């Protein structure tokens, strides 16, 4: 073995993909959640915050999940790339599209229920909160995959 031969290093962990992912987390995910955090702070200071579900019971996280997925999807399709990891790009992009469609449809249903005066009980609020957290989690995961794969 020659001593002067350069070692091959993984470009995945040192390349632009991880930097892009961290930047996306900071500027897309965290900033998208700021209005909910500021609302919690405001309600907490005034003593009006009774439960965390009060913050997201109207489906706000569904809108956040939609925005996160849409931004990640845009980044995935922004650059024309080769066939490298094409199947994974299709899977991540498809997951983001499904999250956008489901999140928007859940939000519209919740909004319609509130606007029609149809009473939403505590059990339904718990379901809304749980579903919106799942939607947000899947949006962050699939969006992260889209961001990472957009570099390849």
Backbone bond lengths (Angstrom), bond angles and torsions (degrees), N, CA, C in turn:
res aa  C-N    CA-C-N  psi(-1)  N-CA   C-N-CA  omega(-1)  CA-C   N-CA-C  phi
1 X - - - 1.442 - - 1.524 108.81 -
2 X 1.293 117.89 136.17 1.455 121.56 -179.77 1.515 110.26 -84.20
3 X 1.325 115.32 143.92 1.458 120.87 -178.07 1.521 112.41 -76.26
4 X 1.305 118.10 -29.88 1.457 121.90 -174.54 1.520 114.24 -87.89
5 X 1.315 116.56 3.92 1.457 120.27 -178.68 1.538 109.76 -75.09
6 X 1.350 118.98 126.29 1.473 119.72 179.98 1.523 110.73 -69.68
7 X 1.311 114.79 143.05 1.460 119.78 177.96 1.521 108.76 -81.24
8 X 1.318 115.47 142.98 1.457 120.39 176.23 1.523 108.17 -80.64
9 X 1.313 116.13 129.19 1.452 121.30 178.43 1.515 109.43 -115.20
10 X 1.290 114.71 149.53 1.452 119.67 178.30 1.525 109.49 -69.03
11 X 1.318 116.73 124.73 1.460 119.84 177.95 1.520 111.10 -84.27
12 X 1.326 117.20 -11.20 1.448 120.17 -178.05 1.524 111.19 -64.53
13 X 1.329 117.05 -48.26 1.449 120.41 -176.98 1.521 113.23 -82.43
14 X 1.314 117.51 -17.66 1.451 119.81 -177.67 1.524 112.55 -109.96
15 X 1.301 117.50 -7.13 1.461 121.15 -173.98 1.507 112.81 -86.62
16 X 1.318 114.09 -168.93 1.453 121.14 -178.31 1.524 113.22 -70.32
17 X 1.324 118.14 -18.98 1.458 121.06 -177.68 1.510 112.93 -61.16
18 X 1.320 117.27 -47.31 1.465 120.42 -178.74 1.525 109.88 -70.88
19 X 1.329 117.35 -40.58 1.461 120.38 177.45 1.532 110.46 -61.07
20 X 1.310 115.53 -42.07 1.462 121.00 178.82 1.530 110.48 -64.40
21 X 1.342 116.68 -40.39 1.455 121.58 178.84 1.532 111.09 -63.14
22 X 1.327 116.76 -45.85 1.469 120.52 -179.79 1.525 110.34 -64.74
23 X 1.310 116.63 -41.12 1.462 120.65 177.02 1.526 110.65 -62.45
24 X 1.329 116.50 -42.19 1.467 121.19 177.94 1.521 110.72 -62.19
25 X 1.345 116.67 -41.85 1.466 119.68 178.24 1.522 110.76 -60.28
26 X 1.317 115.98 -45.50 1.464 120.03 -177.63 1.518 112.30 -67.92
27 X 1.308 116.80 -47.42 1.457 119.51 -170.15 1.520 114.38 -93.98
28 X 1.289 118.51 -16.84 1.462 119.73 178.55 1.521 111.19 -106.02
29 X 1.303 116.24 -56.49 1.458 120.06 -173.70 1.524 111.30 -71.32
30 X 1.316 116.62 -53.74 1.468 119.54 -175.11 1.529 110.94 -66.36
31 X 1.317 117.11 -43.78 1.464 119.13 179.99 1.531 110.99 -67.31
32 X 1.323 117.74 -32.93 1.467 120.18 176.97 1.526 111.74 -65.39
33 X 1.337 116.44 -27.98 1.469 120.70 179.97 1.529 113.01 -88.59
34 X 1.319 117.95 -9.75 1.468 121.23 -177.42 1.532 114.42 -58.01
35 X 1.332 120.62 -42.88 1.470 118.17 179.08 1.530 112.95 -58.84
36 X 1.314 117.33 -37.37 1.466 120.30 178.29 1.523 109.97 -68.24
37 X 1.337 116.94 -41.10 1.465 120.94 178.76 1.531 110.94 -65.24
38 X 1.324 117.22 -41.16 1.464 120.33 178.81 1.529 111.32 -67.87
39 X 1.316 116.57 -36.06 1.465 120.60 175.25 1.529 110.05 -63.29
40 X 1.330 116.81 -41.80 1.472 120.76 178.13 1.522 110.27 -62.59
41 X 1.320 116.41 -42.83 1.457 120.88 178.88 1.520 111.03 -62.36
42 X 1.311 115.93 -46.07 1.463 120.90 -179.72 1.529 111.69 -62.64
43 X 1.324 116.64 -47.74 1.462 120.09 179.58 1.528 111.26 -67.22
44 X 1.330 116.43 -34.83 1.462 120.16 178.46 1.513 111.97 -66.35
45 X 1.328 117.48 -41.22 1.464 121.74 -179.93 1.523 110.87 -65.44
46 X 1.326 116.45 -40.25 1.465 120.18 -178.99 1.528 112.83 -82.42
47 X 1.319 117.11 -5.93 1.458 120.95 178.84 1.509 114.23 79.23
48 X 1.314 117.73 15.69 1.457 121.34 -177.71 1.522 113.34 -94.64
49 X 1.314 117.87 -7.72 1.467 121.30 -178.68 1.522 109.43 -80.95
50 X 1.317 115.35 108.93 1.458 120.67 -179.02 1.525 112.20 -93.24
51 X 1.342 116.74 -36.55 1.461 121.27 178.77 1.522 109.05 -153.33
52 X 1.314 114.75 159.73 1.458 119.18 179.40 1.520 110.93 -66.10
53 X 1.317 116.98 -32.93 1.466 119.57 -178.78 1.523 111.60 -63.03
54 X 1.307 117.26 -21.71 1.461 121.95 176.94 1.534 110.87 -61.32
55 X 1.316 117.18 -29.47 1.462 121.91 -177.31 1.523 113.12 -75.60
56 X 1.321 117.05 -30.43 1.475 120.18 -173.09 1.523 112.85 -124.60
57 X 1.316 117.34 14.96 1.467 121.20 -176.44 1.525 113.17 -71.52
58 X 1.327 117.38 -13.72 1.466 120.04 179.56 1.520 112.03 -97.78
59 X 1.331 117.44 10.29 1.456 121.20 175.95 1.517 114.71 87.04
60 X 1.329 116.85 19.82 1.464 120.34 -177.92 1.522 112.43 -58.92
61 X 1.327 117.08 -36.99 1.464 119.67 -178.77 1.527 112.13 -68.39
62 X 1.317 117.34 -23.28 1.467 119.49 175.22 1.535 110.05 -66.00
63 X 1.325 116.20 -38.60 1.462 119.60 176.89 1.527 111.25 -67.69
64 X 1.327 116.45 -39.69 1.463 120.57 177.40 1.530 109.77 -62.74
65 X 1.332 117.01 -44.65 1.471 120.99 179.22 1.525 110.77 -61.91
66 X 1.319 116.99 -38.94 1.461 120.79 178.00 1.524 110.90 -63.89
67 X 1.315 116.85 -46.17 1.466 120.65 -179.42 1.523 111.59 -64.11
68 X 1.321 116.65 -42.87 1.473 120.87 179.78 1.521 110.13 -62.49
69 X 1.318 116.54 -45.36 1.464 120.59 -179.31 1.518 111.28 -65.53
70 X 1.313 116.79 -41.15 1.468 120.18 -179.29 1.529 111.05 -64.98
71 X 1.324 117.45 -41.55 1.467 120.09 179.10 1.527 111.08 -64.86
72 X 1.327 116.16 -40.94 1.465 119.99 179.58 1.527 110.99 -67.95
73 X 1.320 116.34 -39.78 1.463 120.92 178.79 1.529 110.72 -63.96
74 X 1.297 116.28 -40.24 1.464 120.93 176.78 1.527 109.86 -59.45
75 X 1.307 116.33 -43.72 1.461 120.32 -178.83 1.529 111.11 -66.22
76 X 1.323 116.46 -36.97 1.463 120.43 -179.68 1.528 111.01 -64.70
77 X 1.331 117.29 -40.74 1.461 121.10 -177.32 1.520 113.42 -95.61
78 X 1.304 116.88 3.30 1.457 121.07 -177.52 1.521 112.69 -66.52
79 X 1.302 116.01 -40.57 1.455 120.35 -177.80 1.515 109.56 -111.64
80 X 1.299 115.74 136.71 1.462 119.87 173.32 1.506 107.11 -77.90
81 X 1.285 115.89 123.00 1.455 118.53 -179.06 1.522 109.33 -123.43
82 X 1.294 114.13 171.07 1.457 120.14 -179.75 1.513 111.25 -70.99
83 X 1.290 115.40 -168.16 1.461 120.10 -176.94 1.526 112.11 -84.14
84 X 1.326 116.31 8.14 1.453 120.36 179.79 1.531 110.43 -61.43
85 X 1.305 115.90 121.40 1.474 123.06 177.64 1.528 113.06 59.48
86 X 1.318 117.15 30.49 1.465 121.93 -174.24 1.537 112.49 -58.53
87 X 1.311 117.53 -42.24 1.467 119.97 -178.14 1.529 111.13 -63.86
88 X 1.336 116.08 -36.03 1.461 119.75 179.23 1.530 110.95 -71.34
89 X 1.332 115.75 -34.71 1.460 119.99 176.55 1.530 110.59 -65.26
90 X 1.314 116.09 -41.86 1.466 120.52 178.40 1.530 110.14 -64.19
91 X 1.317 117.02 -41.32 1.466 120.66 179.86 1.532 111.27 -66.04
92 X 1.336 116.92 -46.27 1.469 120.49 -179.83 1.527 110.85 -65.73
93 X 1.336 116.67 -43.55 1.459 120.54 178.09 1.520 112.04 -64.88
94 X 1.321 116.35 -40.91 1.471 120.44 177.34 1.515 111.62 -63.28
95 X 1.330 116.96 -41.07 1.464 120.63 177.85 1.525 110.34 -63.16
96 X 1.320 117.14 -40.92 1.467 120.60 178.70 1.522 110.85 -63.58
97 X 1.320 117.08 -40.65 1.471 120.60 178.48 1.527 110.92 -64.54
98 X 1.327 117.11 -42.29 1.469 120.72 178.04 1.529 110.40 -62.58
99 X 1.331 117.17 -41.67 1.466 120.93 178.99 1.524 110.42 -63.45
100 X 1.329 117.04 -41.59 1.465 120.26 178.53 1.529 110.59 -61.05
101 X 1.316 116.94 -47.37 1.469 121.06 -178.14 1.532 111.28 -64.27
102 X 1.340 116.64 -47.73 1.467 119.78 -178.61 1.523 111.96 -67.17
103 X 1.330 116.78 -42.72 1.465 119.63 -179.31 1.523 111.41 -63.05
104 X 1.318 116.76 -43.46 1.464 119.50 178.46 1.526 112.12 -65.28
105 X 1.330 116.05 -40.00 1.469 117.90 -179.51 1.530 110.86 -68.35
106 X 1.341 117.78 -38.88 1.477 119.73 175.69 1.521 110.51 -63.31
107 X 1.332 116.92 -43.69 1.459 119.61 -179.10 1.524 111.38 -62.22
108 X 1.324 116.47 -44.11 1.468 120.32 179.95 1.529 110.73 -62.94
109 X 1.329 117.62 -40.78 1.470 120.74 177.69 1.529 111.47 -63.01
110 X 1.328 116.50 -43.15 1.472 120.72 179.88 1.526 109.79 -65.11
111 X 1.329 116.47 -45.51 1.462 120.68 178.93 1.520 110.95 -60.41
112 X 1.319 117.10 -43.37 1.470 120.79 179.27 1.523 110.85 -62.44
113 X 1.327 116.83 -39.14 1.467 120.17 179.32 1.527 110.87 -65.12
114 X 1.326 117.17 -42.65 1.461 119.77 178.68 1.528 111.81 -68.07
115 X 1.316 117.66 -41.95 1.458 120.99 -177.37 1.525 113.37 -70.93
116 X 1.316 116.28 -29.35 1.465 119.41 -178.87 1.526 112.24 -80.00
117 X 1.327 115.94 -6.87 1.461 118.95 -178.59 1.508 112.78 82.91
118 X 1.325 116.19 2.86 1.453 121.10 177.32 1.520 107.76 -64.55
119 X 1.296 117.69 123.49 1.457 121.28 -176.83 1.523 112.34 -67.10
120 X 1.313 115.69 133.96 1.462 121.32 175.68 1.514 106.98 -110.71
121 X 1.330 115.32 117.74 1.460 119.54 -176.81 1.536 111.42 -87.22
122 X 1.317 115.31 177.46 1.470 121.58 -175.83 1.534 112.22 -61.71
123 X 1.312 117.66 -37.76 1.460 120.94 178.86 1.531 110.83 -64.84
124 X 1.318 117.17 -41.58 1.467 120.73 178.48 1.529 110.90 -67.38
125 X 1.327 117.31 -37.16 1.466 120.49 176.09 1.524 110.27 -62.66
126 X 1.319 117.13 -41.75 1.466 120.49 177.97 1.530 111.31 -61.72
127 X 1.326 116.52 -38.76 1.467 120.58 177.62 1.531 110.10 -66.38
128 X 1.332 116.59 -42.74 1.464 120.72 178.28 1.528 110.22 -59.55
129 X 1.323 116.63 -46.89 1.471 121.05 -179.22 1.525 110.47 -62.34
130 X 1.329 116.43 -46.89 1.466 119.94 -179.32 1.527 111.39 -63.27
131 X 1.313 117.76 -45.62 1.468 121.15 179.85 1.529 111.31 -64.76
132 X 1.323 116.79 -38.08 1.457 118.49 -179.13 1.527 111.58 -69.33
133 X 1.324 117.78 -34.34 1.466 119.54 175.52 1.523 111.37 -68.85
134 X 1.317 117.30 -38.27 1.465 119.91 175.54 1.522 110.17 -63.30
135 X 1.317 116.28 -43.31 1.462 120.82 179.16 1.525 110.78 -61.31
136 X 1.323 116.77 -44.41 1.460 120.68 178.40 1.526 111.19 -63.32
137 X 1.320 116.96 -43.57 1.462 120.69 178.63 1.518 112.56 -60.78
138 X 1.326 116.46 -45.91 1.464 120.20 178.21 1.529 110.98 -66.08
139 X 1.328 117.27 -35.68 1.466 120.55 178.65 1.522 110.78 -65.22
140 X 1.322 117.00 -42.35 1.469 120.12 178.74 1.526 110.10 -66.09
141 X 1.330 116.76 -41.77 1.470 119.59 -179.61 1.522 111.77 -65.96
142 X 1.332 117.13 -53.03 1.469 119.24 -178.23 1.517 110.94 -68.17
143 X 1.336 116.82 -35.25 1.452 119.70 176.88 1.518 111.88 -65.26
144 X 1.330 116.01 -40.73 1.463 119.98 175.92 1.524 111.86 -61.12
145 X 1.317 115.28 -40.69 1.469 119.36 176.54 1.524 111.09 -62.96
146 X 1.327 116.68 -41.95 1.469 120.40 178.17 1.523 110.64 -61.27
147 X 1.314 116.72 -43.84 1.468 121.06 -178.85 1.520 110.14 -64.13
148 X 1.321 117.15 -46.85 1.461 119.92 -179.17 1.529 111.40 -64.40
149 X 1.328 116.07 -41.34 1.469 119.88 -177.75 1.529 112.63 -74.66
150 X 1.316 117.40 -18.42 1.468 119.33 -178.99 1.527 111.86 -65.97
151 X 1.292 117.73 -16.81 1.467 121.52 -179.86 1.525 112.36 -86.98
152 X 1.330 117.07 -7.45 1.477 119.78 -174.73 1.499 111.53 -119.85
